[in-house]
Amino acid sequence: MRGGTSKGPFFNEADLPTDLATRDRVLLAVMGSPDKRQIDGLGGAHPLTSKVGIVRRSEMPGVDLDFLFAQLQPELDKVDTTPNCGNMLAAVVPFALETGLAAPQGATTTLRVLTRNTNMQCDITVQTPDGHVAYAGDARIDGAPGTAAPIAIQFLETAGSICAGLLPTGHVRDVIDGVEVTCIDNGMPLVLFKAADLGCTGYESAADLSADVELKARLERLRLACGHAMGLGDVSAKNYPKMTLIAPPRAGGSMCTRSFIPHVCHDAIGVLAAVTVATACVLDGSVCAGMAILPGGLTQTVSVEHPTGEFSVELGLDPNNPQSVTRAALLRTARLLMRGEVMIPASVWKGNPP
């Protein structure tokens, strides 16, 4: 399924091995990792197309579905289930409806989903006219071609998804490894810093940034230092925190970004990374202060510019504390690409017994 600007296979958890080590070997075989081209699997030779969704009915009161996201890398033999992915999240409810894990509710269907990676809940609404998921529509998101039916995601309590809190260092701004940064986690641990502080404009193409070996080495050194400062320990083998360069907006948005995930520059920006950037924009004293262009008010739509367009996030602010974000909502799209069986070597796993 395509979910937002990502894609990958989705599985009913009951169809996968219960042993986690075996499950991970299966997922690596499915995607064809480790191999730069992922030629022996379904992976698309890029982190955005090396993702997996695992879904089950939830046993938690008030929650309909549990979602486990798995990030794989083309050239690594690792399966990382610690971060979340808001793009793949957009495909969870369509997958559940297509496979009978959930039933449609009428013209629209809203289900509560628990993301097991970060223990975060959200309400996802999809269009289900005539009892079927609608994929055609007029909604457009930058980073995905054409238009599709809108999928609304409202996140609940995103602060400190992996870190100990919204501002894991205890400060809205720090100087780490000689660079002014804002370390923040409102759905995704991020390190934000001004592109100019690392000799960039912030308007470079994703390909040019990904090809800049010297810049990536500098970013990784900073990322490792920030990981410790954020209480995440040694992040050398982790996919977070994401490193995000910021620059003044130049296309009518609120902030311009270039986000690394974490060693390749994203062609767009991740959903939860966008939520976290938007949150930093409304915090006094963050590295975004004086650069972000905001509409003002207790409900703010923050437009996050990225290499292929923009991503709008609607934030609700606490009237008693405008520095506190109480709600984050956004729009995504998704599409069912295929259904069937993926074949893996029998030496990896012979399947669940009948």
SULPEZI-V161701 format. One record per residue. N is the residue number from 1. RES is the residue in one letter. SS is DSSP state (H for helix, E for strand, C for the rest). PSI is psi in radians with two decimals (* if undefined). D_FIRST is the distance of its C-alpha to the first C-alpha in whole Angstrom. Layout:
n=N res=RES ss=SS psi=PSI d_first=D_FIRST
n=N res=RES ss=SS psi=PSI d_first=D_FIRST
This chain:
n=1 res=M ss=C psi=2.51 d_first=0
n=2 res=R ss=E psi=2.29 d_first=4
n=3 res=G ss=E psi=1.94 d_first=6
n=4 res=G ss=C psi=-2.13 d_first=10
n=5 res=T ss=C psi=0.38 d_first=11
n=6 res=S ss=E psi=2.97 d_first=9
n=7 res=K ss=E psi=2.81 d_first=6
n=8 res=G ss=C psi=3.01 d_first=6
n=9 res=P ss=C psi=2.52 d_first=6
n=10 res=F ss=E psi=2.51 d_first=7
n=11 res=F ss=E psi=2.51 d_first=10
n=12 res=N ss=E psi=2.24 d_first=13
n=13 res=E ss=H psi=-0.56 d_first=16
n=14 res=A ss=H psi=-0.32 d_first=18
n=15 res=D ss=H psi=-0.04 d_first=17
n=16 res=L ss=C psi=2.82 d_first=17
n=17 res=P ss=C psi=2.55 d_first=21
n=18 res=T ss=C psi=-0.49 d_first=23
n=19 res=D ss=C psi=2.17 d_first=25
n=20 res=L ss=H psi=-0.66 d_first=23
n=21 res=A ss=H psi=-0.72 d_first=24
n=22 res=T ss=H psi=-0.73 d_first=23
n=23 res=R ss=H psi=-0.78 d_first=20
n=24 res=D ss=H psi=-0.65 d_first=20
n=25 res=R ss=H psi=-0.67 d_first=21
n=26 res=V ss=H psi=-0.81 d_first=18
n=27 res=L ss=H psi=-0.68 d_first=15
n=28 res=L ss=H psi=-0.71 d_first=18
n=29 res=A ss=H psi=-0.70 d_first=18
n=30 res=V ss=H psi=-0.77 d_first=14
n=31 res=M ss=H psi=-0.33 d_first=14
n=32 res=G ss=C psi=0.46 d_first=17
n=33 res=S ss=C psi=2.58 d_first=19
n=34 res=P ss=C psi=2.21 d_first=22
n=35 res=D ss=C psi=2.29 d_first=22
n=36 res=K ss=C psi=-0.69 d_first=22
n=37 res=R ss=C psi=-0.19 d_first=20
n=38 res=Q ss=C psi=0.74 d_first=18
n=39 res=I ss=C psi=-0.39 d_first=19
n=40 res=D ss=C psi=0.37 d_first=19
n=41 res=G ss=C psi=-2.89 d_first=15
n=42 res=L ss=C psi=-0.10 d_first=12
n=43 res=G ss=C psi=2.69 d_first=12
n=44 res=G ss=C psi=0.35 d_first=13
n=45 res=A ss=C psi=0.53 d_first=16
n=46 res=H ss=C psi=2.54 d_first=16
n=47 res=P ss=H psi=-0.56 d_first=15
n=48 res=L ss=H psi=-0.32 d_first=12
n=49 res=T ss=H psi=0.39 d_first=10
n=50 res=S ss=C psi=0.80 d_first=12
n=51 res=K ss=E psi=2.67 d_first=10
n=52 res=V ss=E psi=2.46 d_first=9
n=53 res=G ss=E psi=2.36 d_first=9
n=54 res=I ss=E psi=2.16 d_first=12
n=55 res=V ss=E psi=2.55 d_first=13
n=56 res=R ss=E psi=2.81 d_first=16
n=57 res=R ss=E psi=2.47 d_first=19
n=58 res=S ss=C psi=2.56 d_first=21
n=59 res=E ss=C psi=0.02 d_first=25
n=60 res=M ss=C psi=2.30 d_first=26
n=61 res=P ss=C psi=2.32 d_first=28
n=62 res=G ss=C psi=-0.06 d_first=26
n=63 res=V ss=C psi=2.37 d_first=22
n=64 res=D ss=C psi=-0.73 d_first=20
n=65 res=L ss=E psi=2.55 d_first=17
n=66 res=D ss=E psi=2.37 d_first=17
n=67 res=F ss=E psi=2.21 d_first=14
n=68 res=L ss=E psi=2.12 d_first=15
n=69 res=F ss=E psi=2.42 d_first=13
n=70 res=A ss=E psi=2.13 d_first=14
n=71 res=Q ss=E psi=2.15 d_first=15
n=72 res=L ss=E psi=2.79 d_first=16
n=73 res=Q ss=C psi=2.47 d_first=18
n=74 res=P ss=C psi=-0.78 d_first=18
n=75 res=E ss=C psi=0.13 d_first=22
n=76 res=L ss=C psi=2.70 d_first=22
n=77 res=D ss=C psi=0.62 d_first=22
n=78 res=K ss=C psi=2.55 d_first=22
n=79 res=V ss=E psi=2.00 d_first=19
n=80 res=D ss=E psi=2.01 d_first=19
n=81 res=T ss=C psi=0.37 d_first=18
n=82 res=T ss=C psi=-0.70 d_first=21
n=83 res=P ss=C psi=2.98 d_first=19
n=84 res=N ss=C psi=2.98 d_first=17
n=85 res=C ss=C psi=1.90 d_first=14
n=86 res=G ss=H psi=-0.40 d_first=14
n=87 res=N ss=H psi=-0.89 d_first=11
n=88 res=M ss=H psi=-0.50 d_first=8
n=89 res=L ss=H psi=-0.56 d_first=11
n=90 res=A ss=C psi=-0.38 d_first=10
n=91 res=A ss=C psi=-0.06 d_first=7
n=92 res=V ss=H psi=-0.89 d_first=9
n=93 res=V ss=H psi=-0.78 d_first=11
n=94 res=P ss=H psi=-0.75 d_first=9
n=95 res=F ss=H psi=-0.79 d_first=8
n=96 res=A ss=H psi=-0.68 d_first=12
n=97 res=L ss=H psi=-0.66 d_first=13
n=98 res=E ss=H psi=-0.53 d_first=11
n=99 res=T ss=H psi=0.04 d_first=13
n=100 res=G ss=C psi=0.17 d_first=16
n=101 res=L ss=C psi=-0.34 d_first=16
n=102 res=A ss=C psi=2.80 d_first=17
n=103 res=A ss=C psi=2.53 d_first=19
n=104 res=P ss=C psi=2.66 d_first=19
n=105 res=Q ss=C psi=-0.13 d_first=22
n=106 res=G ss=C psi=-2.55 d_first=23
n=107 res=A ss=C psi=-0.54 d_first=22
n=108 res=T ss=E psi=2.70 d_first=20
n=109 res=T ss=E psi=2.18 d_first=19
n=110 res=T ss=E psi=2.13 d_first=19
n=111 res=L ss=E psi=2.55 d_first=18
n=112 res=R ss=E psi=2.27 d_first=20
n=113 res=V ss=E psi=2.30 d_first=17
n=114 res=L ss=E psi=2.16 d_first=19
n=115 res=T ss=E psi=1.94 d_first=17
n=116 res=R ss=C psi=-0.44 d_first=19
n=117 res=N ss=C psi=-0.78 d_first=19
n=118 res=T ss=C psi=0.10 d_first=22
n=119 res=N ss=C psi=0.63 d_first=23
n=120 res=M ss=E psi=2.47 d_first=22
n=121 res=Q ss=E psi=2.67 d_first=21
n=122 res=C ss=E psi=2.74 d_first=20
n=123 res=D ss=E psi=2.19 d_first=19
n=124 res=I ss=E psi=2.22 d_first=16
n=125 res=T ss=E psi=2.18 d_first=17
n=126 res=V ss=E psi=2.76 d_first=15
n=127 res=Q ss=E psi=2.24 d_first=17
n=128 res=T ss=C psi=1.01 d_first=17
n=129 res=P ss=H psi=2.48 d_first=20
n=130 res=D ss=H psi=0.39 d_first=21
n=131 res=G ss=H psi=0.23 d_first=19
n=132 res=H ss=C psi=2.63 d_first=16
n=133 res=V ss=C psi=2.26 d_first=13
n=134 res=A ss=C psi=2.22 d_first=14
n=135 res=Y ss=C psi=-0.45 d_first=12
n=136 res=A ss=C psi=2.46 d_first=15
n=137 res=G ss=C psi=-3.00 d_first=17
n=138 res=D ss=C psi=0.04 d_first=19
n=139 res=A ss=E psi=2.41 d_first=17
n=140 res=R ss=C psi=2.33 d_first=17
n=141 res=I ss=C psi=2.39 d_first=16
n=142 res=D ss=C psi=2.42 d_first=17
n=143 res=G ss=C psi=-0.14 d_first=15
n=144 res=A ss=C psi=2.40 d_first=13
n=145 res=P ss=C psi=2.68 d_first=14
n=146 res=G ss=C psi=-2.79 d_first=16
n=147 res=T ss=C psi=2.88 d_first=16
n=148 res=A ss=E psi=3.05 d_first=14
n=149 res=A ss=C psi=2.45 d_first=14
n=150 res=P ss=C psi=2.54 d_first=15
n=151 res=I ss=E psi=2.05 d_first=14
n=152 res=A ss=E psi=2.29 d_first=17
n=153 res=I ss=E psi=2.14 d_first=17
n=154 res=Q ss=E psi=2.02 d_first=21
n=155 res=F ss=E psi=2.55 d_first=21
n=156 res=L ss=E psi=2.13 d_first=24
n=157 res=E ss=C psi=1.22 d_first=27
n=158 res=T ss=C psi=-0.28 d_first=25
n=159 res=A ss=E psi=2.32 d_first=28
n=160 res=G ss=C psi=0.84 d_first=28
n=161 res=S ss=C psi=-0.66 d_first=25
n=162 res=I ss=C psi=-0.68 d_first=26
n=163 res=C ss=C psi=3.09 d_first=29
n=164 res=A ss=C psi=-0.29 d_first=32
n=165 res=G ss=C psi=-3.08 d_first=32
n=166 res=L ss=C psi=-0.80 d_first=31
n=167 res=L ss=C psi=1.51 d_first=34
n=168 res=P ss=C psi=-0.37 d_first=34
n=169 res=T ss=C psi=-0.17 d_first=37
n=170 res=G ss=C psi=0.00 d_first=39
n=171 res=H ss=C psi=2.63 d_first=39
n=172 res=V ss=C psi=-0.32 d_first=37
n=173 res=R ss=C psi=2.38 d_first=38
n=174 res=D ss=E psi=2.84 d_first=39
n=175 res=V ss=E psi=1.98 d_first=41
n=176 res=I ss=E psi=2.24 d_first=39
n=177 res=D ss=C psi=0.64 d_first=40
n=178 res=G ss=C psi=0.13 d_first=42
n=179 res=V ss=E psi=2.34 d_first=39
n=180 res=E ss=E psi=2.18 d_first=39
n=181 res=V ss=E psi=2.75 d_first=35
n=182 res=T ss=E psi=2.05 d_first=34
n=183 res=C ss=E psi=2.11 d_first=32
n=184 res=I ss=E psi=2.59 d_first=30
n=185 res=D ss=E psi=1.69 d_first=27
n=186 res=N ss=E psi=1.02 d_first=26
n=187 res=G ss=C psi=-0.46 d_first=22
n=188 res=M ss=C psi=2.23 d_first=22
n=189 res=P ss=E psi=2.15 d_first=25
n=190 res=L ss=E psi=2.66 d_first=26
n=191 res=V ss=E psi=2.01 d_first=29
n=192 res=L ss=E psi=2.44 d_first=30
n=193 res=F ss=E psi=2.74 d_first=33
n=194 res=K ss=E psi=2.27 d_first=35
n=195 res=A ss=H psi=-0.65 d_first=34
n=196 res=A ss=H psi=-0.48 d_first=37
n=197 res=D ss=H psi=-0.27 d_first=38
n=198 res=L ss=H psi=0.35 d_first=37
n=199 res=G ss=C psi=0.34 d_first=38
n=200 res=C ss=C psi=2.91 d_first=35
n=201 res=T ss=C psi=-0.49 d_first=35
n=202 res=G ss=C psi=-0.01 d_first=31
n=203 res=Y ss=C psi=0.09 d_first=30
n=204 res=E ss=C psi=2.77 d_first=30
n=205 res=S ss=C psi=2.74 d_first=27
n=206 res=A ss=H psi=-0.69 d_first=24
n=207 res=A ss=H psi=-0.75 d_first=25
n=208 res=D ss=H psi=-0.72 d_first=29
n=209 res=L ss=H psi=-0.70 d_first=28
n=210 res=S ss=H psi=-0.45 d_first=26
n=211 res=A ss=C psi=-0.10 d_first=29
n=212 res=D ss=C psi=1.61 d_first=32
n=213 res=V ss=H psi=-0.72 d_first=32
n=214 res=E ss=H psi=-0.76 d_first=35
n=215 res=L ss=H psi=-0.77 d_first=33
n=216 res=K ss=H psi=-0.62 d_first=31
n=217 res=A ss=H psi=-0.70 d_first=33
n=218 res=R ss=H psi=-0.73 d_first=35
n=219 res=L ss=H psi=-0.71 d_first=32
n=220 res=E ss=H psi=-0.67 d_first=31
n=221 res=R ss=H psi=-0.75 d_first=35
n=222 res=L ss=H psi=-0.70 d_first=34
n=223 res=R ss=H psi=-0.74 d_first=31
n=224 res=L ss=H psi=-0.71 d_first=33
n=225 res=A ss=H psi=-0.72 d_first=36
n=226 res=C ss=H psi=-0.60 d_first=34
n=227 res=G ss=H psi=-0.78 d_first=32
n=228 res=H ss=H psi=-0.74 d_first=35
n=229 res=A ss=H psi=-0.49 d_first=36
n=230 res=M ss=C psi=0.05 d_first=33
n=231 res=G ss=C psi=0.33 d_first=34
n=232 res=L ss=C psi=-0.09 d_first=31
n=233 res=G ss=C psi=-2.57 d_first=34
n=234 res=D ss=C psi=1.95 d_first=33
n=235 res=V ss=C psi=0.23 d_first=29
n=236 res=S ss=C psi=-0.53 d_first=30
n=237 res=A ss=C psi=0.22 d_first=27
n=238 res=K ss=C psi=2.74 d_first=25
n=239 res=N ss=C psi=0.11 d_first=22
n=240 res=Y ss=C psi=2.80 d_first=24
n=241 res=P ss=C psi=2.69 d_first=26
n=242 res=K ss=E psi=2.49 d_first=24
n=243 res=M ss=E psi=2.19 d_first=27
n=244 res=T ss=E psi=2.00 d_first=27
n=245 res=L ss=E psi=2.40 d_first=29
n=246 res=I ss=E psi=2.65 d_first=31
n=247 res=A ss=E psi=2.81 d_first=33
n=248 res=P ss=C psi=2.49 d_first=34
n=249 res=P ss=C psi=2.60 d_first=32
n=250 res=R ss=C psi=0.17 d_first=33
n=251 res=A ss=C psi=0.52 d_first=30
n=252 res=G ss=C psi=0.10 d_first=32
n=253 res=G ss=C psi=-2.84 d_first=29
n=254 res=S ss=C psi=-0.56 d_first=30
n=255 res=M ss=E psi=2.47 d_first=30
n=256 res=C ss=E psi=2.39 d_first=29
n=257 res=T ss=E psi=2.69 d_first=26
n=258 res=R ss=E psi=2.01 d_first=25
n=259 res=S ss=E psi=2.26 d_first=23
n=260 res=F ss=E psi=2.47 d_first=23
n=261 res=I ss=C psi=0.96 d_first=20
n=262 res=P ss=C psi=-0.07 d_first=23
n=263 res=H ss=C psi=-0.05 d_first=24
n=264 res=V ss=C psi=2.38 d_first=22
n=265 res=C ss=E psi=2.23 d_first=22
n=266 res=H ss=C psi=2.40 d_first=19
n=267 res=D ss=C psi=-0.34 d_first=19
n=268 res=A ss=C psi=-2.06 d_first=18
n=269 res=I ss=C psi=2.51 d_first=19
n=270 res=G ss=C psi=2.67 d_first=17
n=271 res=V ss=H psi=-0.94 d_first=16
n=272 res=L ss=H psi=-0.44 d_first=19
n=273 res=A ss=H psi=-0.71 d_first=21
n=274 res=A ss=H psi=-0.71 d_first=21
n=275 res=V ss=H psi=-0.73 d_first=23
n=276 res=T ss=H psi=-0.70 d_first=25
n=277 res=V ss=H psi=-0.80 d_first=26
n=278 res=A ss=H psi=-0.69 d_first=27
n=279 res=T ss=H psi=-0.76 d_first=29
n=280 res=A ss=H psi=-0.57 d_first=31
n=281 res=C ss=H psi=-0.52 d_first=32
n=282 res=V ss=C psi=0.01 d_first=34
n=283 res=L ss=C psi=2.12 d_first=35
n=284 res=D ss=C psi=2.35 d_first=39
n=285 res=G ss=C psi=-0.10 d_first=40
n=286 res=S ss=C psi=2.98 d_first=36
n=287 res=V ss=C psi=-0.24 d_first=36
n=288 res=C ss=C psi=-0.27 d_first=35
n=289 res=A ss=C psi=2.32 d_first=38
n=290 res=G ss=C psi=-0.11 d_first=40
n=291 res=M ss=C psi=-0.67 d_first=37
n=292 res=A ss=C psi=2.44 d_first=34
n=293 res=I ss=C psi=1.99 d_first=35
n=294 res=L ss=C psi=2.64 d_first=34
n=295 res=P ss=C psi=-0.41 d_first=35
n=296 res=G ss=C psi=2.93 d_first=37
n=297 res=G ss=C psi=3.04 d_first=37
n=298 res=L ss=C psi=-0.26 d_first=35
n=299 res=T ss=E psi=1.96 d_first=32
n=300 res=Q ss=E psi=2.30 d_first=31
n=301 res=T ss=E psi=1.96 d_first=28
n=302 res=V ss=E psi=2.11 d_first=28
n=303 res=S ss=E psi=1.96 d_first=26
n=304 res=V ss=E psi=1.91 d_first=25
n=305 res=E ss=E psi=2.54 d_first=25
n=306 res=H ss=E psi=3.12 d_first=23
n=307 res=P ss=C psi=-0.45 d_first=23
n=308 res=T ss=C psi=0.31 d_first=21
n=309 res=G ss=E psi=-2.31 d_first=22
n=310 res=E ss=E psi=2.84 d_first=22
n=311 res=F ss=E psi=2.04 d_first=21
n=312 res=S ss=E psi=2.29 d_first=23
n=313 res=V ss=E psi=2.25 d_first=23
n=314 res=E ss=E psi=2.09 d_first=25
n=315 res=L ss=E psi=2.38 d_first=28
n=316 res=G ss=E psi=2.23 d_first=30
n=317 res=L ss=E psi=2.57 d_first=33
n=318 res=D ss=E psi=2.10 d_first=36
n=319 res=P ss=C psi=-0.43 d_first=39
n=320 res=N ss=C psi=-0.22 d_first=41
n=321 res=N ss=E psi=1.51 d_first=40
n=322 res=P ss=E psi=-0.15 d_first=38
n=323 res=Q ss=E psi=-0.08 d_first=37
n=324 res=S ss=E psi=2.13 d_first=35
n=325 res=V ss=E psi=2.13 d_first=31
n=326 res=T ss=E psi=-0.31 d_first=31
n=327 res=R ss=E psi=2.49 d_first=27
n=328 res=A ss=E psi=2.19 d_first=24
n=329 res=A ss=E psi=2.62 d_first=22
n=330 res=L ss=E psi=3.02 d_first=19
n=331 res=L ss=E psi=2.35 d_first=17
n=332 res=R ss=E psi=3.10 d_first=13
n=333 res=T ss=C psi=2.89 d_first=11
n=334 res=A ss=E psi=2.88 d_first=7
n=335 res=R ss=E psi=2.41 d_first=6
n=336 res=L ss=C psi=2.13 d_first=5
n=337 res=L ss=C psi=-0.66 d_first=5
n=338 res=M ss=C psi=2.84 d_first=7
n=339 res=R ss=C psi=2.62 d_first=9
n=340 res=G ss=C psi=-2.66 d_first=12
n=341 res=E ss=C psi=2.44 d_first=14
n=342 res=V ss=C psi=2.29 d_first=14
n=343 res=M ss=C psi=2.36 d_first=17
n=344 res=I ss=C psi=2.77 d_first=19
n=345 res=P ss=C psi=2.44 d_first=23
n=346 res=A ss=C psi=-0.41 d_first=25
n=347 res=S ss=C psi=-0.36 d_first=27
n=348 res=V ss=C psi=-0.84 d_first=24
n=349 res=W ss=C psi=2.41 d_first=23
n=350 res=K ss=C psi=0.08 d_first=25
n=351 res=G ss=C psi=2.83 d_first=22
n=352 res=N ss=C psi=2.54 d_first=23
n=353 res=P ss=C psi=2.60 d_first=27
n=354 res=P ss=C psi=* d_first=27
